[in-house]
Amino acid sequence: MRVFDMPLDGVRMIQPVVHEDFRGTNFESYNDTKYRDEISYSFVVDSISTSRKHVLRGIHGDNKTTKLVTCLYGTIHVVIINRDPDSLQYNQWFTTTLSDRNKHQLLIPPKFGNGHLVMSDEAVFSYKLSEYYDRESQFTIKWNDPMHDFFWPIKNPILSERDA
C-alpha cells in the first residue's frame, strides 16, 4: 500500500494494493499488521452506509475518533474540514473523490469533520471508527455554511433533517 499526506495535516490518503486478473479485483480494505505499521490506530467499529444519487451525508466529526473511510461501490465527493481550534489550519477544508474504481481510502483524525455527496446512482461507504459512536459528542457543520463556502458539485442535495 502507498500512503500520502493530504492538504490538511494528519489526513492521509491510502492506496491499497489491488490484485486484478480476468476474474476481477481483490484488495485488503484493512489488514491490522500492515495498516498499524503505517497509521498506528486500532478500530473498534465498522459501519457501512448505502445512499442513492445526490444524497449528501453531512459534515460530522468529534474530538476523539479516527476514521478510515472507503467507498466500496459507486463514487462519492468528499469534503474534509479541520475543526481543531489549536491548529494553524483551523477551518481549512479540501475535497477529493473516493470510488470503487480508485479504491482509495482516507484516514481522518479526531477534530476533523467529513461529509460526502453520492455522485453515482448508488454508493456504499465504509467507516472504520477508533471509538464507539457517541451522538452527543458529535459536531455538525451545515453543508452550505456561508462561512466555509464548501464546494459541492450540485445545488440541491437530498438531506437528512440533521443536515438540512
Backbone as a printed PyTorch tensor [residue, N CA C, xyz], in Angstrom:
tensor([[[  0.8400,  -1.1710,   0.0000],
         [  0.0000,   0.0000,   0.0000],
         [  0.8840,   1.2320,   0.0000]],

        [[  0.3110,   2.2960,  -0.5310],
         [  1.0040,   3.5820,  -0.5340],
         [  0.1850,   4.5470,   0.3030]],

        [[  0.8760,   5.3810,   1.0680],
         [  0.2250,   6.3440,   1.9440],
         [  0.7350,   7.7370,   1.6040]],

        [[ -0.2060,   8.6780,   1.4270],
         [  0.1360,  10.0460,   1.0500],
         [ -0.4710,  11.0330,   2.0360]],

        [[  0.2810,  12.0710,   2.3630],
         [ -0.2820,  13.1700,   3.1450],
         [ -1.2040,  13.9830,   2.2570]],

        [[ -2.2650,  14.4850,   2.8410],
         [ -3.2340,  15.3120,   2.1250],
         [ -3.0330,  16.7760,   2.5190]],

        [[ -3.8090,  17.7060,   1.9240],
         [ -3.5800,  19.1330,   2.1910],
         [ -3.7370,  19.5590,   3.6550]],

        [[ -4.4890,  18.8040,   4.4530],
         [ -4.6400,  19.1320,   5.8680],
         [ -3.7920,  18.1740,   6.6980]],

        [[ -2.9860,  18.7120,   7.5890],
         [ -2.0910,  17.9060,   8.4170],
         [ -2.8600,  16.8270,   9.1670]],

        [[ -2.3720,  15.6020,   9.0730],
         [ -2.9880,  14.4830,   9.7780],
         [ -3.9150,  13.6510,   8.9170]],

        [[ -4.4530,  14.2290,   7.8380],
         [ -5.3110,  13.4750,   6.9290],
         [ -4.4060,  12.7820,   5.9210]],

        [[ -4.6500,  11.4840,   5.7130],
         [ -3.7980,  10.7200,   4.8030],
         [ -4.6530,   9.9340,   3.8120]],

        [[ -4.1500,   9.8230,   2.5960],
         [ -4.7670,   9.0040,   1.5500],
         [ -4.0170,   7.6830,   1.5040]],

        [[ -4.7720,   6.6070,   1.4840],
         [ -4.1810,   5.2720,   1.4010],
         [ -4.6120,   4.6310,   0.0940]],

        [[ -3.6380,   4.1320,  -0.6420],
         [ -3.9110,   3.4010,  -1.8770],
         [ -3.5180,   1.9470,  -1.6420]],

        [[ -4.5100,   1.0970,  -1.3880],
         [ -4.1910,  -0.3220,  -1.1520],
         [ -3.6610,  -0.9830,  -2.4250]],

        [[ -2.9470,  -2.0650,  -2.2330],
         [ -2.5080,  -2.8720,  -3.3670],
         [ -3.7290,  -3.6070,  -3.9150]],

        [[ -3.9730,  -3.4590,  -5.2030],
         [ -5.1190,  -4.0950,  -5.8530],
         [ -4.5980,  -5.2000,  -6.7660]],

        [[ -5.1250,  -6.3970,  -6.5750],
         [ -4.7730,  -7.5290,  -7.4320],
         [ -5.9010,  -7.6850,  -8.4490]],

        [[ -5.5270,  -7.7170,  -9.7180],
         [ -6.5320,  -7.7860, -10.7820],
         [ -6.1490,  -8.8770, -11.7680]],

        [[ -7.1490,  -9.6370, -12.1780],
         [ -6.9670, -10.6040, -13.2450],
         [ -8.2800, -10.7350, -14.0080]],

        [[ -8.4100, -11.7390, -14.8250],
         [ -9.5880, -11.8910, -15.6820],
         [-10.8790, -12.0640, -14.8870]],

        [[-10.7770, -12.4330, -13.5950],
         [-11.9680, -12.6300, -12.7720],
         [-12.4740, -11.3500, -12.1350]],

        [[-11.5880, -10.3590, -12.0210],
         [-11.9470,  -9.1120, -11.3580],
         [-10.8140,  -8.6290, -10.4850]],

        [[-11.1590,  -8.0040,  -9.3610],
         [-10.1420,  -7.4320,  -8.4860],
         [-10.3010,  -7.9490,  -7.0560]],

        [[ -9.2130,  -7.8040,  -6.3010],
         [ -9.2110,  -8.1390,  -4.8890],
         [ -8.2420,  -7.1890,  -4.1960]],

        [[ -8.6560,  -6.6560,  -3.0400],
         [ -7.7380,  -5.8580,  -2.2350],
         [ -8.1400,  -5.9590,  -0.7790]],

        [[ -7.1850,  -5.7480,   0.0860],
         [ -7.4570,  -5.7350,   1.5190],
         [ -7.8740,  -4.3290,   1.9100]],

        [[ -9.0970,  -4.1790,   2.3940],
         [ -9.5440,  -2.8650,   2.8500],
         [ -8.9730,  -2.5550,   4.2230]],

        [[ -8.4980,  -3.5750,   4.9100],
         [ -7.8100,  -3.3700,   6.1810],
         [ -7.0800,  -4.6470,   6.5530]],

        [[ -5.8430,  -4.5020,   6.9610],
         [ -5.0250,  -5.5940,   7.4790],
         [ -4.2880,  -4.9990,   8.6750]],

        [[ -4.6130,  -5.4510,   9.8690],
         [ -4.1130,  -4.8270,  11.0970],
         [ -2.5930,  -4.6800,  11.0940]],

        [[ -1.8700,  -5.7070,  10.7100],
         [ -0.4100,  -5.6460,  10.7230],
         [  0.1060,  -4.5840,   9.7640]],

        [[ -0.3670,  -4.6030,   8.5300],
         [  0.1210,  -3.6510,   7.5280],
         [ -0.3160,  -2.2240,   7.8420]],

        [[ -1.5630,  -2.0620,   8.2190],
         [ -2.0730,  -0.7160,   8.4740],
         [ -1.4930,  -0.1380,   9.7610]],

        [[ -1.3230,  -0.9630,  10.7650],
         [ -0.7880,  -0.4620,  12.0390],
         [  0.6210,   0.0850,  11.8380]],

        [[  1.4090,  -0.5420,  10.9750],
         [  2.7540,  -0.0320,  10.6850],
         [  2.7030,   1.3610,  10.0640]],

        [[  1.6850,   1.6100,   9.2660],
         [  1.5730,   2.8900,   8.5560],
         [  0.7740,   3.9460,   9.3020]],

        [[ -0.2830,   3.5430,   9.9910],
         [ -1.1850,   4.5620,  10.5420],
         [ -1.3610,   4.4900,  12.0540]],

        [[ -0.8960,   3.4560,  12.6870],
         [ -0.8700,   3.2800,  14.1490],
         [ -2.1760,   3.5820,  14.8750]],

        [[ -3.2800,   3.1620,  14.3330],
         [ -4.5690,   3.2720,  15.0010],
         [ -5.2010,   1.8950,  15.0570]],

        [[ -6.0260,   1.6790,  16.0410],
         [ -6.8380,   0.4680,  16.0460],
         [ -8.2990,   0.8920,  15.9650]],

        [[ -9.1200,   0.0210,  15.4410],
         [-10.5160,   0.3470,  15.1790],
         [-11.4270,  -0.5980,  15.9510]],

        [[-12.5590,  -0.0630,  16.4290],
         [-13.4800,  -0.8520,  17.2430],
         [-14.8420,  -1.0510,  16.5830]],

        [[-15.1470,  -0.2760,  15.5410],
         [-16.4560,  -0.3540,  14.8930],
         [-16.2780,  -0.2540,  13.3820]],

        [[-17.0120,  -1.0840,  12.6540],
         [-17.1660,  -0.9380,  11.2120],
         [-18.6050,  -0.5200,  10.9640]],

        [[-18.7870,   0.5040,  10.1720],
         [-20.1270,   0.9900,   9.8480],
         [-20.2090,   1.1670,   8.3370]],

        [[-21.3200,   0.7660,   7.7580],
         [-21.4940,   0.8780,   6.3070],
         [-22.7950,   1.5930,   6.0220]],

        [[-22.7260,   2.5860,   5.1310],
         [-23.9490,   3.2840,   4.7130],
         [-24.1350,   3.1130,   3.2150]],

        [[-25.3860,   3.0240,   2.8200],
         [-25.7590,   2.9520,   1.4140],
         [-26.6490,   4.1430,   1.1200]],

        [[-26.3710,   4.8310,   0.0310],
         [-27.1570,   6.0130,  -0.3290],
         [-27.3310,   6.0630,  -1.8310]],

        [[-28.3740,   6.7820,  -2.2450],
         [-28.6350,   6.9370,  -3.6750],
         [-28.0750,   8.2700,  -4.1690]],

        [[-28.1210,   8.4510,  -5.4570],
         [-27.5590,   9.6250,  -6.1120],
         [-28.0870,  10.9140,  -5.4840]],

        [[-27.1630,  11.8340,  -5.2690],
         [-27.4050,  13.1810,  -4.7490],
         [-27.7370,  13.2380,  -3.2700]],

        [[-27.6110,  12.1160,  -2.5520],
         [-27.7160,  12.1590,  -1.0950],
         [-26.4150,  12.7470,  -0.5630]],

        [[-26.5720,  13.7280,   0.3130],
         [-25.4190,  14.3320,   0.9710],
         [-25.4790,  13.9550,   2.4460]],

        [[-24.4850,  13.2200,   2.8810],
         [-24.3780,  12.8590,   4.3020],
         [-23.4540,  13.8890,   4.9210]],

        [[-24.0000,  14.6410,   5.8500],
         [-23.4330,  15.8800,   6.3610],
         [-22.0320,  15.8250,   6.9050]],

        [[-21.5600,  16.9710,   7.2610],
         [-20.2020,  17.1250,   7.7660],
         [-20.2590,  16.9600,   9.2810]],

        [[-19.7660,  15.8050,   9.7400],
         [-19.8060,  15.4570,  11.1520],
         [-18.4200,  15.0360,  11.6080]],

        [[-18.1940,  15.1270,  12.8880],
         [-16.9480,  14.6610,  13.4870],
         [-17.0390,  14.7880,  14.9880]],

        [[-15.9460,  14.4600,  15.6590],
         [-15.8540,  14.6520,  17.1090],
         [-14.3900,  14.8520,  17.4760]],

        [[-14.1100,  14.9640,  18.7560],
         [-12.7580,  15.2800,  19.2100],
         [-11.9090,  14.0730,  19.5550]],

        [[-12.4410,  12.8530,  19.3390],
         [-11.6610,  11.6870,  19.7490],
         [-11.5860,  10.5530,  18.7280]],

        [[-12.4020,  10.5760,  17.7040],
         [-12.4970,   9.4260,  16.7950],
         [-11.6420,   9.6000,  15.5400]],

        [[-10.8400,   8.5940,  15.2530],
         [-10.1430,   8.4850,  13.9790],
         [-11.0060,   7.6110,  13.0830]],

        [[-11.1220,   8.0020,  11.8090],
         [-11.9400,   7.2460,  10.8610],
         [-11.0810,   6.8070,   9.6770]],

        [[-11.3120,   5.6100,   9.2190],
         [-10.7610,   5.1310,   7.9590],
         [-11.9560,   4.9180,   7.0460]],

        [[-12.0530,   5.7050,   5.9750],
         [-13.2440,   5.6630,   5.1270],
         [-12.9000,   5.1710,   3.7270]],

        [[-13.8310,   4.4170,   3.1650],
         [-13.6520,   3.8030,   1.8550],
         [-14.9860,   3.8040,   1.1290]],

        [[-14.9760,   4.0700,  -0.1570],
         [-16.1670,   3.9040,  -0.9800],
         [-16.0660,   2.5210,  -1.6190]],

        [[-16.9170,   1.6150,  -1.1820],
         [-16.8790,   0.2390,  -1.6690],
         [-17.5870,   0.0630,  -3.0090]],

        [[-18.5570,   0.9420,  -3.2660],
         [-19.3190,   0.8500,  -4.5160],
         [-19.7850,   2.2500,  -4.8890]],

        [[-19.5840,   2.6190,  -6.1490],
         [-20.0360,   3.9150,  -6.6240],
         [-18.9560,   4.9770,  -6.5170]],

        [[-19.4020,   6.2300,  -6.5410],
         [-18.4970,   7.3860,  -6.4970],
         [-19.0600,   8.4290,  -5.5560]],

        [[-18.1950,   8.9470,  -4.6920],
         [-18.6200,   9.9930,  -3.7720],
         [-17.6350,  11.1620,  -3.7930]],

        [[-18.1870,  12.3400,  -3.6320],
         [-17.4310,  13.5830,  -3.4800],
         [-17.3170,  13.8220,  -1.9750]],

        [[-16.0980,  13.9180,  -1.4610],
         [-15.8590,  14.0200,  -0.0220],
         [-15.3440,  15.4100,   0.3270]],

        [[-15.8700,  15.9740,   1.4220],
         [-15.3620,  17.2210,   1.9890],
         [-14.8140,  16.9100,   3.3730]],

        [[-13.6030,  17.4030,   3.6540],
         [-12.9790,  17.2320,   4.9680],
         [-12.5580,  18.6040,   5.4710]],

        [[-12.8750,  18.8820,   6.7470],
         [-12.5380,  20.1720,   7.3480],
         [-11.8280,  19.9640,   8.6800]],

        [[-10.8280,  20.7940,   8.9380],
         [-10.1020,  20.7920,  10.2070],
         [-10.8780,  21.6350,  11.2170]],

        [[-11.2920,  21.0200,  12.3280],
         [-12.0370,  21.7240,  13.3800],
         [-11.2590,  21.8000,  14.6890]],

        [[ -9.9390,  21.6850,  14.5900],
         [ -9.0890,  21.7840,  15.7720],
         [ -8.7120,  23.2470,  15.9840]],

        [[ -9.2800,  23.9080,  17.0120],
         [ -9.0120,  25.3340,  17.2100],
         [ -7.5490,  25.6330,  17.5350]],

        [[ -6.7700,  24.6230,  17.9140],
         [ -5.3440,  24.8320,  18.2020],
         [ -4.4690,  24.6680,  16.9640]],

        [[ -5.0550,  24.3170,  15.8330],
         [ -4.3080,  24.0850,  14.5980],
         [ -4.2020,  25.3680,  13.7720]],

        [[ -3.0660,  25.5320,  13.1150],
         [ -2.9050,  26.6510,  12.1800],
         [ -3.8150,  26.4900,  10.9640]],

        [[ -4.3330,  25.2840,  10.7490],
         [ -5.2160,  25.0130,   9.6140],
         [ -6.6900,  24.9680,  10.0270]],

        [[ -7.0090,  25.5180,  11.1850],
         [ -8.3850,  25.5230,  11.6910],
         [ -9.3360,  26.0950,  10.6400]],

        [[-10.4140,  25.3740,  10.4030],
         [-11.4620,  25.7220,   9.4380],
         [-11.0350,  25.6110,   7.9790]],

        [[ -9.8330,  25.1630,   7.6970],
         [ -9.4570,  24.9080,   6.3040],
         [-10.0520,  23.5640,   5.8860]],

        [[-10.3640,  23.4430,   4.6140],
         [-11.0010,  22.2270,   4.1130],
         [-10.4920,  21.9120,   2.7200]],

        [[-10.7560,  20.6790,   2.2800],
         [-10.4610,  20.2660,   0.9110],
         [-11.4640,  19.2050,   0.4960]],

        [[-11.5010,  18.9330,  -0.7970],
         [-12.3750,  17.8980,  -1.3380],
         [-11.5390,  16.8700,  -2.0950]],

        [[-12.1030,  15.6910,  -2.2050],
         [-11.4970,  14.6410,  -3.0120],
         [-12.6040,  13.6840,  -3.4340]],

        [[-12.2600,  12.7280,  -4.2650],
         [-13.2210,  11.7320,  -4.7340],
         [-12.7620,  10.3480,  -4.3200]],

        [[-13.6840,   9.5910,  -3.7670],
         [-13.4530,   8.1740,  -3.4890],
         [-14.4160,   7.3740,  -4.3510]],

        [[-13.9460,   6.2330,  -4.8330],
         [-14.8200,   5.4050,  -5.6730],
         [-14.3940,   3.9510,  -5.6060]],

        [[-15.2870,   3.1000,  -6.1020],
         [-14.9280,   1.6820,  -6.1940],
         [-13.8570,   1.4670,  -7.2500]],

        [[-13.6920,   2.4050,  -8.1390],
         [-12.6540,   2.2760,  -9.1690],
         [-11.2700,   2.6260,  -8.6310]],

        [[-11.1590,   3.7630,  -7.9180],
         [ -9.8220,   4.1360,  -7.4410],
         [ -9.4390,   3.4190,  -6.1440]],

        [[-10.4210,   2.9280,  -5.3870],
         [-10.1970,   2.1470,  -4.1690],
         [ -9.3760,   2.8960,  -3.1210]],

        [[ -9.3020,   4.2040,  -3.2230],
         [ -8.5690,   4.9950,  -2.2440],
         [ -9.3290,   5.0300,  -0.9280]],

        [[ -8.5900,   5.2230,   0.1290],
         [ -9.1570,   5.3450,   1.4610],
         [ -8.6240,   6.6320,   2.0860]],

        [[ -9.3900,   7.1890,   3.0090],
         [ -8.9410,   8.3700,   3.7310],
         [ -8.8520,   8.0500,   5.2130]],

        [[ -7.7340,   8.4090,   5.8120],
         [ -7.5880,   8.3470,   7.2500],
         [ -7.8510,   9.7520,   7.7720]],

        [[ -8.8820,   9.8840,   8.6040],
         [ -9.3170,  11.1890,   9.0960],
         [ -9.1520,  11.1970,  10.6130]],

        [[ -8.2810,  12.0750,  11.1280],
         [ -8.0300,  12.0780,  12.5750],
         [ -9.1300,  12.7750,  13.3650]],

        [[ -9.0690,  12.6660,  14.7000],
         [-10.0160,  13.4020,  15.5420],
         [ -9.9500,  14.9020,  15.2500]],

        [[-11.0300,  15.5960,  15.5510],
         [-11.1560,  17.0470,  15.3860],
         [-11.2630,  17.4680,  13.9240]],

        [[-11.5760,  16.5010,  13.0580],
         [-11.8530,  16.7880,  11.6570],
         [-13.2770,  16.3510,  11.3690]],

        [[-13.9670,  17.1060,  10.5270],
         [-15.2870,  16.7080,  10.0750],
         [-15.2040,  16.2100,   8.6530]],

        [[-16.1060,  15.3120,   8.3050],
         [-16.1810,  14.8650,   6.9140],
         [-17.6360,  14.6470,   6.5300]],

        [[-17.9120,  14.8760,   5.2670],
         [-19.2130,  14.6220,   4.6850],
         [-19.0150,  14.1640,   3.2590]],

        [[-20.0500,  13.5510,   2.6930],
         [-19.9050,  13.1230,   1.2990],
         [-21.2260,  13.2220,   0.5460]],

        [[-21.0920,  13.4130,  -0.7500],
         [-22.2080,  13.5050,  -1.6800],
         [-22.0860,  12.3610,  -2.6770]],

        [[-23.1640,  11.6120,  -2.8540],
         [-23.1520,  10.4800,  -3.7920],
         [-23.3150,  11.0060,  -5.2190]],

        [[-22.3640,  10.6720,  -6.0720],
         [-22.3720,  11.1180,  -7.4640],
         [-22.8390,  10.0290,  -8.4260]],

        [[-22.7730,   8.7900,  -8.0230],
         [-23.2240,   7.6700,  -8.8560],
         [-24.6820,   7.3610,  -8.5010]],

        [[-25.2990,   6.4370,  -9.2310],
         [-26.6960,   6.0790,  -8.9520],
         [-26.8770,   5.5730,  -7.5220]],

        [[-25.8720,   4.9080,  -7.0050],
         [-25.8880,   4.4020,  -5.6340],
         [-24.4420,   4.3280,  -5.1680]],

        [[-24.2290,   4.4030,  -3.8580],
         [-22.8840,   4.2450,  -3.3080],
         [-22.9640,   3.5230,  -1.9710]],

        [[-21.9110,   2.7670,  -1.7050],
         [-21.7530,   2.0850,  -0.4230],
         [-20.4570,   2.6180,   0.1840]],

        [[-20.5820,   3.1590,   1.3870],
         [-19.4980,   3.8650,   2.0520],
         [-19.1780,   3.1510,   3.3590]],

        [[-17.8980,   2.8620,   3.5970],
         [-17.4710,   2.1420,   4.7950],
         [-16.6870,   3.0650,   5.7110]],

        [[-17.0530,   3.0380,   6.9970],
         [-16.3190,   3.7760,   8.0270],
         [-15.7430,   2.7610,   9.0100]],

        [[-14.4610,   2.8380,   9.2870],
         [-13.8750,   2.1360,  10.4210],
         [-13.6210,   3.2170,  11.4630]],

        [[-14.0830,   2.9910,  12.6890],
         [-14.0010,   4.0050,  13.7390],
         [-13.1120,   3.5220,  14.8800]],

        [[-12.3010,   4.4330,  15.4020],
         [-11.4260,   4.0840,  16.5240],
         [-12.1530,   4.1550,  17.8630]],

        [[-13.3260,   4.7760,  17.9000],
         [-14.1150,   4.9290,  19.1200],
         [-15.5550,   4.5040,  18.8190]],

        [[-16.2890,   4.1510,  19.8510],
         [-17.6990,   3.8360,  19.6740],
         [-18.4630,   5.1290,  19.4180]],

        [[-19.4560,   5.0480,  18.5590],
         [-20.2410,   6.2100,  18.1700],
         [-20.9510,   6.8090,  19.3800]],

        [[-20.8050,   8.1220,  19.5380],
         [-21.4540,   8.8590,  20.6160],
         [-22.0740,  10.1120,  20.0110]],

        [[-23.3380,  10.0440,  19.7060],
         [-24.0610,  11.1490,  19.0360],
         [-23.9020,  12.4650,  19.7930]],

        [[-23.8830,  12.3930,  21.1230],
         [-23.8100,  13.6040,  21.9410],
         [-22.4730,  14.3380,  21.8090]],

        [[-21.4110,  13.6380,  21.4380],
         [-20.1000,  14.2900,  21.3220],
         [-19.8160,  14.7960,  19.9060]],

        [[-20.7360,  14.5790,  18.9870],
         [-20.5430,  14.9620,  17.5880],
         [-20.7520,  16.4550,  17.3570]],

        [[-19.9990,  17.0030,  16.4140],
         [-20.3100,  18.3330,  15.9000],
         [-20.8310,  18.1690,  14.4750]],

        [[-21.6350,  19.1090,  14.0500],
         [-22.1840,  19.1300,  12.7000],
         [-21.9410,  20.4980,  12.1090]],

        [[-21.4920,  20.5230,  10.8690],
         [-21.3490,  21.7680,  10.1210],
         [-22.2950,  21.6740,   8.9400]],

        [[-23.1080,  22.6650,   8.7420],
         [-24.0590,  22.6550,   7.6310],
         [-23.3170,  22.5880,   6.3000]],

        [[-23.8430,  21.7870,   5.4130],
         [-23.2200,  21.5590,   4.1070],
         [-23.0660,  22.8640,   3.3240]],

        [[-23.9570,  23.8290,   3.5560],
         [-23.9390,  25.0880,   2.7990],
         [-23.6000,  26.2790,   3.6880]],

        [[-22.8590,  26.0430,   4.7650],
         [-22.4660,  27.0970,   5.6950],
         [-21.7210,  28.1990,   4.9360]],

        [[-22.2480,  29.4340,   4.9230],
         [-21.6070,  30.5110,   4.1490],
         [-20.2170,  30.8720,   4.6630]],

        [[-19.9330,  30.5760,   5.9210],
         [-18.6060,  30.8740,   6.4650],
         [-17.5120,  30.0310,   5.7940]],

        [[-17.8820,  28.8240,   5.3470],
         [-16.8930,  27.9220,   4.7700],
         [-16.9500,  27.8650,   3.2500]],

        [[-18.1000,  28.1300,   2.6550],
         [-18.2620,  28.1140,   1.2040],
         [-17.7220,  26.8220,   0.5780]],

        [[-18.1710,  25.6850,   1.1290],
         [-17.7390,  24.3860,   0.6170],
         [-18.1250,  24.2280,  -0.8490]],

        [[-17.2900,  23.5110,  -1.5940],
         [-17.6450,  23.1780,  -2.9750],
         [-18.3880,  21.8520,  -2.9950]],

        [[-19.5980,  21.8860,  -3.5280],
         [-20.3850,  20.6790,  -3.7990],
         [-20.7870,  20.7380,  -5.2710]],

        [[-20.7090,  19.6330,  -5.9920],
         [-20.9940,  19.6500,  -7.4360],
         [-22.4670,  19.8360,  -7.8000]],

        [[-23.3700,  19.8340,  -6.8190],
         [-24.7760,  20.0990,  -7.1180],
         [-25.3090,  21.1300,  -6.1260]],

        [[-26.4360,  21.7330,  -6.4490],
         [-27.0050,  22.8060,  -5.6180],
         [-28.0910,  22.3360,  -4.6490]],

        [[-28.7980,  21.2570,  -4.9710],
         [-29.9330,  20.8160,  -4.1630],
         [-29.8170,  19.3410,  -3.7910]],

        [[-28.9290,  19.0150,  -2.8570],
         [-28.7720,  17.6100,  -2.4720],
         [-29.9550,  17.1160,  -1.6420]],

        [[-30.0380,  15.8070,  -1.5110],
         [-31.0220,  15.1680,  -0.6380],
         [-30.3830,  15.0900,   0.7490]],

        [[-31.0810,  15.6480,   1.7620],
         [-30.5040,  15.7980,   3.0930],
         [-31.3670,  15.1450,   4.1630]],

        [[-30.7350,  14.7390,   5.2490],
         [-31.4710,  14.3020,   6.4310],
         [-31.9110,  15.5640,   7.1830]],

        [[-32.7770,  15.3800,   8.1560],
         [-33.2180,  16.5090,   8.9640],
         [-32.0300,  17.1380,   9.6900]],

        [[-31.1330,  16.3080,  10.1800],
         [-29.9500,  16.7970,  10.9070],
         [-29.0660,  17.6670,  10.0130]],

        [[-28.9660,  17.3220,   8.7400],
         [-28.0410,  18.0110,   7.8400],
         [-28.6710,  19.1540,   7.0470]],

        [[-29.9890,  19.2880,   7.1180],
         [-30.6800,  20.3240,   6.3310],
         [-30.3770,  21.7330,   6.8390]]])
